[in-house]
Amino acid sequence: MWKQDRASTVVMAYNDDEPHLTNTLRQRPDATLNRVERFSGLGRFKVIKKLARFIRYNIAEIRLKDERFVFGLTVS
């Protein structure tokens, strides 16, 4: 489980989909949403929901590259 940096008690549940999605982002950096969806094998709604949470918790980031939005893991 991840806690948000703020003093709030918001937590993110962790199941089998998260490691699968992080592995996809690690293996395919700078992938568009469609490619992340295709290579992860997860449904579009699940990918969008989990990417939004990853961005909120600073695990992943969205960038503009060559006039397209791409996703990747945040470099720590």
NORPEKA-V74785 format. One record per residue. RES is the residue in three letters. PSI is psi in whole degrees, 0 to 359 (NA if undefined). D_CENTER is the distance of its C-alpha to the mean C-alpha in Angstrom with 1 decimal. Layout:
RES & PSI & D_CENTER
RES & PSI & D_CENTER
//
This chain:
MET & 144 & 14.8
TRP & 141 & 13.4
LYS & 146 & 15.7
GLN & 154 & 15.1
ASP & 329 & 17.3
ARG & 172 & 19.7
ALA & 359 & 22.7
SER & 167 & 21.3
THR & 27 & 20.8
VAL & 129 & 17.5
VAL & 158 & 15.6
MET & 125 & 12.6
ALA & 146 & 13.8
TYR & 120 & 12.7
ASN & 198 & 13.7
ASP & 340 & 13.7
ASP & 326 & 10.6
GLU & 311 & 8.2
PRO & 325 & 10.1
HIS & 317 & 10.3
LEU & 319 & 6.6
THR & 323 & 6.6
ASN & 320 & 10.0
THR & 315 & 9.3
LEU & 327 & 7.3
ARG & 317 & 10.2
GLN & 331 & 12.8
ARG & 73 & 12.0
PRO & 153 & 11.1
ASP & 42 & 11.5
ALA & 143 & 10.8
THR & 169 & 11.3
LEU & 317 & 9.8
ASN & 320 & 12.8
ARG & 321 & 12.5
VAL & 316 & 9.0
GLU & 312 & 10.7
ARG & 312 & 13.8
PHE & 335 & 13.0
SER & 334 & 10.9
GLY & 5 & 13.8
LEU & 159 & 12.0
GLY & 157 & 13.4
ARG & 314 & 12.2
PHE & 319 & 12.4
LYS & 316 & 10.3
VAL & 315 & 7.4
ILE & 315 & 8.0
LYS & 315 & 8.5
LYS & 322 & 5.7
LEU & 320 & 3.3
ALA & 318 & 6.6
ARG & 319 & 7.0
PHE & 319 & 4.5
ILE & 318 & 6.3
ARG & 321 & 9.3
TYR & 10 & 9.5
ASN & 34 & 9.1
ILE & 322 & 6.8
ALA & 167 & 4.9
GLU & 156 & 7.3
ILE & 135 & 8.8
ARG & 157 & 12.2
LEU & 118 & 15.3
LYS & 123 & 16.8
ASP & 46 & 20.0
GLU & 22 & 19.8
ARG & 149 & 16.4
PHE & 129 & 13.0
VAL & 158 & 10.6
PHE & 150 & 7.1
GLY & 167 & 7.2
LEU & 147 & 7.1
THR & 132 & 9.4
VAL & 123 & 12.9
SER & NA & 14.7
//
